[in-house]
Amino acid sequence: MAPKMSSKRNEYRCTLEINQNGKYCLRIRAAFGRHGWVLPVYALAGSFDRVMKKLREAVEFLQANEEKIWFWGVDRSDDIRITSDMLREVGLRIDRRAEFPRKAALIHVLPDRPVPSFLLAPARRTLTDAVSGLRLEAASD
């Protein structure tokens, strides 16, 4: 199901998983309100602190480069490698998985605006709670 976009805001749905190698996998589904398109990306990190830093960097990068990513990713879609190369510069990769967890942290920002820290704080708390639950499950196995 496509994300509902009630306005021209950008919506970043974020989830955090721990993969089989014990690395943290930050998944972001960026829905850009201005153009009405969705870009799913992910980043891997070895520690919780590092993945929280990646969250900030990723959202700031996607927000600041929306037009450029859209131009090369959608409008000029004959060469998707250019978009992948841009994303790789900040440690992001295109997430090709169709399923996205329902429980996700949400960040809403108007296009062309910086991402204030107070918008990231609730997302960090939600992701912290999610990982705490995953750690408890792994410890009980």
C-alpha positions, -999 to 999 in steps of 0.1 A, spaced: 0 0 0 14 34 -9 18 59 18 -10 85 22 2 120 15 -22 145 28 0 175 19 31 184 1 52 173 31 80 147 29 74 117 51 103 95 63 91 61 77 120 45 96 125 11 110 154 -7 126 162 -44 124 191 -65 135 203 -88 107 217 -123 110 253 -109 113 243 -88 143 244 -55 123 217 -29 126 197 -23 94 181 11 93 153 11 67 138 44 55 109 48 31 110 84 19 78 97 5 83 130 -13 51 150 -13 61 175 -40 65 148 -67 44 121 -51 71 94 -53 86 70 -28 123 60 -24 130 31 -2 166 30 11 186 12 39 219 16 57 239 -9 78 258 0 110 277 -20 136 265 -2 166 233 15 178 250 48 182 264 46 147 229 38 132 214 68 150 241 90 134 232 73 100 195 82 106 203 119 109 227 119 80 203 99 58 172 121 64 193 153 60 208 141 28 174 129 13 158 162 23 186 184 9 189 164 -23 153 156 -31 152 174 -65 185 159 -77 176 124 -66 141 127 -82 156 140 -115 181 112 -118 160 85 -102 126 91 -118 128 116 -146 160 101 -161 153 65 -151 171 51 -180 202 49 -157 193 41 -121 230 36 -113 235 73 -110 209 75 -82 226 45 -65 260 62 -67 246 94 -51 230 74 -23 262 53 -17 281 85 -10 263 87 23 261 50 30 226 44 17 215 17 -7 182 12 -25 159 -12 -6 144 -36 -31 122 -54 -5 85 -50 -12 73 -54 24 78 -26 49 70 -31 86 38 -14 98 53 -2 130 76 26 120 89 60 133 76 89 113 93 121 105 74 148 85 93 178 70 82 204 44 103 202 12 134 225 10 135 228 48 163 216 71 155 188 95 154 201 130 167 179 158 134 180 177 118 161 148 144 133 150 140 128 188 107 110 187 119 88 159 150 79 179 129 69 209 106 47 188 136 30 172 153 26 206 122 8 219 120 -14 188 156 -25 192 152 -31 229 124 -55 221 146 -72 195 174 -76 220 151 -92 246 138 -116 220 173 -126 210 183 -131 246 154 -154 253 162 -177 223 
